[in-house]
Amino acid sequence: MAEKKYIVILGAGESGVGAALLAQKEGYAVFVSDFGPIADHYKKDLEHAAISFEENGHSEERILTASEVVKSPGIPDKAPIIKKLIENKIPILSEIEFAGRYSKAKMICITGSNGKSTTTMLTYHILKNAGLNIGLAGNIGKSFARQVAFENFDYYVLEISSFMLDNMYDFKADIAVLLNITPDHLDRYDYKMENYSDSKFRIIQNQKQGDVFIYCADDEETQKGLLKHQIKADAFPFSIEKTLDQGAFLQNDHITLTLHHKNQESFTMSIKDLALQGKHNIYNSMASGIVAKVLELRNETIRESMASFTNIEHRLEHVARISGIDFINDSKATNVNSTWYALESMPGEVVLILGGVDKGNDYNMLKDLVKSKVKAIVCLGKDNKRIHEAFEDDVEVIVNTFSANEAVQIAYHLATKGNTVLLSPACASFDLFKNYEDRGNQFKKAVKEL
C-alpha cells in the first residue's frame, strides 16, 4: 500500500485545527505544531481525532520532512520556521487553498482592507434568506476546512485576508469581491503599498470568462491595480460618486443595481431603508447586492434582507445611550482606515478612544476628521506617544488610560449630551488585552457599569 502523504499544520487555532481534521479525513498523516500554547477546546478536538500535536515550540526535524505545510495566516514569513521551509522548498499553503481542493461548492470570496467582515456577513444573510445551501467561513466563525470536512454546502461566502491570499495558488473564486485597498499590515509587505495591493489582487487569480469580479470604482489603489492586472472575469463596479452603465451606483439617496445579462430588472432601494447606515456601509451593501443579483435572486428578497440585517459584534456596535451620550464599540477597528470610516459615519461630536499596539500607523489621514469632529481623545494603550504627537495641535484634551474601565469613566466625564463615545482604536490590542474581542467586551462591561 502506498505510504500516506505527510502534512504538517502550523498554528492550532480554528484554521489550523480545521485543516488538521480535514487532512486526516482525506487520508494524510498529520502533525500539528504551535509555537505558543494551544487552547483546551482545540486540544480536545485533536485528541478526539487522535492527531499528534505539540505546543510552545516547533520540532524542526519533524516539520522539515513534510510533503507540504498548511500555515496559519497569523504566522509571518519572517518567522524562523517559515524561512527554513522556504529554504527546503517545502510548499506552504493557506487553509483556504488546502480545503478548496476538496470542495466543489461555488466560492464567493470577499477581501479588502475595510468592511470585509460586514460585507461577508451581509452577503451570507441575503443568500441564506433566499434559501441557498450556504456556508460562512474564512476569517469568521468555523474554519472553511472544518466545514468542508463535515458539512455539505453548495456555496460558501469566504472572508479572505491578504495573509490568506499570499499562500493561495490554485484556488479560484467564482465570485471575487475587492472592497478597497488602503494602507494596513504594511509591516508584512516591506512597507510597500504596491506589494500589499498585489496581494489583494490575488483574489482574481485563476478566474476566467464567466466568473465574476466586483470592485469599487471610487477606490484609488484599486483603480491603479486594474491597470496592472488583467481581468478575465465579468467585472461589475460599484460607486457612490458616479453613475455607471452596470454594477451599482448611488443617485438621489437611492442605490441602483443593474446587470445587463439574463434580462434582469434593475434593483433600487433608498439608503434610508438599509439596515447598515454610514457612507462606508453603502459600499458594503452595494457589493453584497451585486453578488445577490449575479445569483439571480429576487429583488424583494434582496430588499428584505438588506433592511433586516444586524451587524457583527465589535464593529460599530451600539452599546448603550447613557444621559444622552451614545457608546459605540468599534474594537475591530485595528487600523487607521477603519477608524477613519467609523469617525466619518458618526453624527455630532465624538470622544474618541484610541491606541494599543501601533503597526506603523500614519495618523495623518485622521487629522481633518479629528479637527472637525473630535472634542477629546482618550488613549488606551501602554505607549501613547505617537498619538499625542499626531493630534496635540488638533484636540484640546488627550488623556492616557491603562484599562477599559478607566477609559470609559474618563470618556463619560468628557462627553456631554448629544455626544458619542467611540472606541475605535486604530491599533492592535495585544498590549493590554487578549485580542480585539476581549477589548470590546471589557469596554461594553465598563459602559454597563456606569
C-alpha positions in Angstrom: 0.0 0.0 0.0 1.3 3.5 -0.8 2.6 5.4 2.1 0.4 8.2 3.5 1.3 11.7 2.4 2.7 13.6 5.5 1.3 17.0 6.1 2.2 19.5 8.9 -0.2 22.2 10.2 1.5 25.2 11.7 -0.8 27.0 14.2 -3.6 25.3 16.2 -6.3 27.9 16.2 -9.6 27.4 14.3 -8.0 27.5 10.9 -5.2 25.0 11.8 -7.3 22.5 13.7 -9.9 22.6 10.9 -7.2 21.9 8.3 -5.9 19.0 10.5 -9.3 17.4 10.8 -9.8 17.7 7.0 -6.3 16.4 6.2 -6.9 13.3 8.4 -10.3 12.7 6.8 -8.6 12.8 3.4 -6.1 10.2 4.4 -3.0 12.3 5.2 -0.6 11.5 8.1 -1.0 14.8 10.1 1.2 16.6 12.7 0.1 19.9 14.3 2.7 22.3 15.7 2.1 25.6 17.5 4.8 28.0 18.7 2.5 29.0 21.6 0.1 27.3 23.9 -3.0 25.5 22.3 -6.4 26.3 23.7 -8.0 23.5 25.6 -11.0 23.0 23.3 -8.7 22.7 20.3 -6.6 20.1 22.2 -9.7 18.1 22.8 -10.6 18.2 19.1 -7.1 16.9 18.2 -7.0 14.3 20.9 -10.5 13.1 20.0 -9.4 12.7 16.4 -6.1 11.0 17.6 -4.0 13.7 15.7 -0.5 14.2 17.1 0.4 17.7 18.1 2.9 19.8 20.0 2.7 23.3 21.6 5.0 26.0 22.9 7.7 25.4 20.3 8.4 23.7 16.9 10.3 20.4 16.4 12.2 21.3 13.3 13.2 17.8 12.3 9.5 16.7 12.3 8.3 19.7 10.4 11.0 19.7 7.7 10.1 16.2 6.5 6.6 17.2 5.5 5.5 17.0 1.9 3.6 20.3 2.4 2.7 22.6 5.2 -0.6 24.4 6.0 0.2 27.7 7.7 -2.0 29.8 9.9 -2.5 33.3 8.4 -1.1 34.9 11.6 2.4 33.5 11.1 4.6 36.0 9.3 7.0 34.9 6.5 10.0 36.1 8.6 9.3 33.5 11.3 12.4 31.3 11.5 10.4 28.1 10.8 8.9 29.6 7.7 12.3 30.7 6.4 13.6 27.1 6.9 10.6 25.7 5.0 11.3 28.1 2.1 15.0 27.2 2.1 14.0 23.5 1.9 11.5 24.2 -0.9 8.6 22.7 1.1 5.3 24.0 -0.3 3.4 26.3 2.2 -0.4 26.7 1.7 -3.1 28.6 3.4 -6.0 26.6 4.9 -8.4 28.0 2.3 -6.1 26.7 -0.5 -5.9 23.3 1.1 -9.7 23.0 1.8 -10.6 24.3 -1.7 -9.1 21.1 -3.2 -11.9 19.0 -1.5 -14.9 21.2 -2.2 -17.0 21.5 -5.4 -19.1 24.4 -3.9 -19.3 27.8 -5.6 -16.9 30.2 -3.9 -17.9 33.8 -3.1 -14.7 35.4 -1.8 -14.6 38.9 -0.2 -11.4 40.8 0.5 -10.5 44.5 1.2 -8.7 46.5 3.9 -12.0 47.5 5.4 -15.6 46.3 5.6 -14.9 42.7 4.6 -16.5 41.2 7.8 -19.6 43.3 7.4 -19.9 42.6 3.7 -19.3 38.9 4.2 -22.0 38.7 6.9 -24.5 40.7 4.9 -23.9 38.6 1.7 -24.4 35.4 3.8 -27.5 36.9 5.3 -29.0 37.7 1.9 -28.2 34.4 0.3 -29.2 32.3 3.3 -32.6 34.1 3.5 -33.0 33.4 -0.2 -32.8 29.7 0.6 -29.4 28.9 -0.7 -27.5 26.0 1.0 -24.6 28.2 2.1 -21.6 28.1 4.5 -19.8 31.1 6.0 -16.1 30.9 6.7 -12.6 32.5 6.2 -11.9 35.0 9.0 -15.3 34.3 10.5 -16.7 31.5 12.6 -15.9 27.9 12.0 -13.0 27.3 9.6 -13.6 26.6 5.9 -11.6 23.3 6.2 -13.7 22.1 9.2 -16.9 22.8 7.2 -15.5 21.1 4.0 -14.8 18.0 6.2 -18.2 17.8 8.0 -20.8 19.8 6.0 -22.1 19.7 2.5 -22.8 23.2 1.2 -23.4 24.3 -2.4 -22.0 27.8 -1.8 -19.5 29.4 0.6 -19.1 33.1 1.4 -15.5 33.4 2.5 -13.9 36.4 4.2 -10.3 36.4 2.9 -7.4 38.4 4.2 -4.3 39.3 2.3 -2.3 36.9 4.6 -4.5 34.0 3.3 -4.2 35.2 -0.3 -0.4 35.1 0.0 -0.5 31.3 0.3 -3.2 30.6 -2.3 -2.2 29.3 -5.7 -4.7 27.0 -7.4 -7.8 28.1 -5.6 -10.4 30.1 -7.6 -13.1 32.5 -6.5 -16.2 32.0 -8.7 -17.3 35.5 -7.5 -14.5 37.7 -6.2 -15.2 41.0 -4.3 -12.5 43.6 -3.7 -13.9 46.3 -1.5 -10.9 48.7 -1.1 -7.2 48.8 -0.7 -5.8 51.2 2.0 -2.5 51.1 4.0 -2.7 48.2 6.5 -0.3 45.5 7.7 2.4 47.2 5.6 5.0 45.7 8.1 4.3 42.3 6.4 4.8 43.8 2.9 8.2 45.5 3.2 6.3 48.8 3.9 5.4 48.9 0.2 1.8 49.7 -0.8 2.3 48.1 -4.2 3.2 44.7 -2.6 0.1 44.9 -0.4 -2.1 45.8 -3.4 -0.7 42.9 -5.5 -1.5 40.6 -2.6 -5.2 41.8 -2.6 -5.4 41.4 -6.3 -4.6 37.6 -5.9 -8.4 37.4 -5.2 -8.8 37.3 -9.1 -6.1 34.7 -9.8 -7.3 31.7 -11.9 -10.6 33.5 -12.8 -11.8 33.1 -16.4 -14.6 34.4 -18.5 -18.0 33.7 -16.8 -16.6 34.2 -13.3 -17.4 37.5 -11.6 -15.2 40.3 -10.2 -16.9 43.0 -8.2 -14.9 46.1 -7.2 -15.1 49.7 -6.0 -14.8 52.2 -8.8 -14.1 55.0 -6.3 -11.0 53.4 -4.7 -7.8 54.9 -5.9 -5.5 51.9 -5.2 -8.0 49.5 -6.9 -8.0 51.7 -10.0 -4.2 51.6 -10.1 -4.3 47.8 -9.7 -6.8 47.4 -12.5 -4.2 48.9 -14.9 -1.7 46.4 -13.9 -3.7 43.2 -13.5 -5.6 41.5 -16.4 -9.3 40.9 -15.6 -10.7 37.9 -17.4 -13.9 37.6 -15.4 -17.1 39.6 -15.9 -16.5 42.8 -14.0 -19.1 44.8 -12.1 -18.0 48.1 -10.4 -19.8 50.0 -7.7 -19.6 53.7 -6.9 -21.2 56.4 -4.9 -19.5 59.2 -6.9 -20.7 58.5 -10.4 -23.5 56.8 -12.3 -22.5 53.5 -14.0 -23.8 51.7 -17.0 -23.8 48.5 -15.0 -22.9 47.4 -11.5 -24.2 49.6 -8.6 -24.3 53.3 -8.1 -25.9 55.9 -5.8 -28.3 58.6 -7.1 -30.7 60.8 -5.1 -30.1 58.8 -2.0 -31.1 55.6 -3.8 -28.9 52.6 -4.7 -29.4 51.2 -8.2 -28.1 47.8 -9.2 -28.1 46.9 -12.9 -26.7 43.8 -14.5 -27.3 43.6 -18.3 -27.1 39.8 -18.6 -30.1 37.5 -18.4 -32.5 40.4 -18.8 -32.8 41.1 -15.1 -34.7 44.1 -14.0 -32.8 46.8 -12.1 -33.0 46.9 -8.3 -33.4 50.2 -6.4 -33.6 50.9 -2.7 -33.4 54.0 -0.6 -30.3 54.2 1.6 -32.6 55.3 4.4 -34.1 51.8 4.4 -30.7 50.0 4.7 -30.1 48.3 8.0 -26.4 49.5 7.7 -26.0 53.3 7.9 -23.0 55.4 7.1 -21.2 56.1 3.8 -18.9 53.1 4.0 -21.9 50.8 4.6 -23.4 52.0 1.3 -20.4 50.5 -0.4 -20.7 47.2 1.6 -24.4 47.0 0.8 -23.8 47.6 -3.0 -21.1 44.9 -3.1 -23.4 42.4 -1.4 -26.3 43.4 -3.6 -24.3 42.8 -6.8 -23.5 39.3 -5.6 -27.2 38.6 -5.0 -28.1 39.9 -8.5 -25.4 37.8 -10.1 -27.0 34.8 -8.4 -30.4 36.0 -9.8 -32.1 36.4 -6.5 -35.5 38.2 -6.5 -35.4 41.9 -5.8 -37.9 41.5 -3.0 -35.6 39.0 -1.2 -32.6 41.3 -1.5 -34.6 44.3 -0.3 -36.0 42.5 2.8 -32.5 41.1 3.8 -30.8 44.5 3.3 -33.4 46.1 5.6 -33.3 43.3 8.3 -29.5 42.7 8.8 -27.8 43.2 12.1 -24.1 43.9 12.1 -21.4 41.8 13.8 -20.2 42.4 17.3 -17.3 44.9 17.8 -17.9 46.6 14.5 -19.7 50.0 15.1 -21.8 48.2 17.6 -24.2 50.4 19.6 -23.7 49.5 23.3 -25.9 52.0 25.2 -27.2 55.5 25.5 -26.5 57.0 28.9 -27.6 60.5 29.9 -27.9 61.3 26.1 -24.4 60.0 25.3 -24.1 57.1 22.8 -21.4 54.5 23.4 -20.1 52.7 20.3 -17.9 49.6 20.3 -15.7 49.5 17.2 -12.9 47.4 18.8 -12.5 45.5 15.5 -11.0 48.8 14.0 -7.4 47.7 14.3 -6.1 50.1 11.5 -6.3 53.8 10.9 -8.5 53.4 7.9 -11.2 51.6 9.9 -11.1 54.4 12.4 -11.5 56.9 9.6 -14.6 55.1 8.4 -16.0 55.0 11.9 -15.4 58.7 12.6 -16.8 59.6 9.2 -20.1 57.8 9.9 -20.6 59.5 13.4 -23.1 62.3 13.7 -22.1 65.2 16.0 -19.1 65.5 18.4 -17.1 62.5 19.4 -14.9 61.5 22.4 -12.5 59.0 20.7 -10.8 56.1 22.5 -7.7 55.3 20.5 -4.5 53.3 21.0 -2.9 49.9 21.5 -0.1 48.3 19.5 0.7 50.6 16.6 1.5 48.8 13.3 3.5 51.7 11.9 0.3 53.8 11.7 0.2 57.1 9.7 -2.4 59.2 11.6 -2.3 62.0 9.0 -5.4 60.7 7.3 -7.4 61.2 10.5 -6.4 64.8 11.1 -9.2 66.6 9.2 -11.9 64.4 10.8 -10.4 64.7 14.2 -10.3 68.5 13.9 -13.9 68.7 12.8 -15.5 66.0 15.0 -13.4 65.0 18.0 -13.6 67.0 21.2 -11.2 64.8 23.2 -9.0 61.7 22.7 -8.7 59.0 25.4 -5.6 56.9 24.8 -6.0 53.2 25.8 -2.5 51.6 25.4 0.9 51.2 27.1 2.7 53.6 24.7 0.6 56.6 23.5 3.5 58.9 22.5 2.7 58.8 18.7 -1.0 59.6 19.3 0.0 62.6 21.4 2.5 63.8 18.7 -0.1 63.3 15.9 -3.0 65.2 17.5 -1.7 67.6 20.1 -2.4 70.6 17.8 -5.9 69.3 16.8 -7.6 68.4 20.1 -7.5 70.3 23.4 -7.7 67.2 25.6 -5.7 64.0 25.2 -5.7 61.7 28.3 -3.8 58.4 28.9 -5.6 55.4 30.4 -4.5 51.8 31.1 -7.7 49.9 31.4 -11.1 49.8 29.6 -12.8 50.8 32.9 -10.6 53.9 33.3 -11.0 54.8 29.6 -14.8 54.6 29.8 -15.1 56.6 33.1 -12.9 59.4 31.7 -14.7 59.5 28.3 -18.0 59.6 30.1 -16.9 62.7 32.1 -15.5 64.4 29.0 -18.7 63.8 26.9 -21.9 65.8 27.1 -25.5 65.1 26.0 -25.7 64.5 22.2 -22.0 63.3 22.0 -20.8 59.9 21.1 -18.1 58.0 22.9 -16.4 55.9 20.2 -14.0 53.0 20.9 -12.2 52.8 17.5 -8.6 52.1 18.5 -6.8 52.1 15.1 -4.3 49.7 16.7 -4.0 46.0 17.7 -5.0 45.1 21.2 -2.2 42.8 22.4 -0.6 45.3 24.9 -3.5 45.3 27.4 -5.9 42.7 26.1 -6.0 39.2 24.7 -7.5 40.3 21.3 -9.9 42.9 19.9 -12.9 40.8 21.2 -11.6 41.0 24.7 -11.0 44.7 24.4 -14.6 45.2 23.0 -16.1 43.0 25.8 -14.3 44.9 28.5 -15.4 48.2 27.0 -19.1 47.0 26.9 -18.8 45.8 30.5 -17.4 49.1 31.7 -20.2 51.0 29.9 -22.9 48.9 31.5 -21.3 49.6 35.0 -21.6 53.4 34.6 
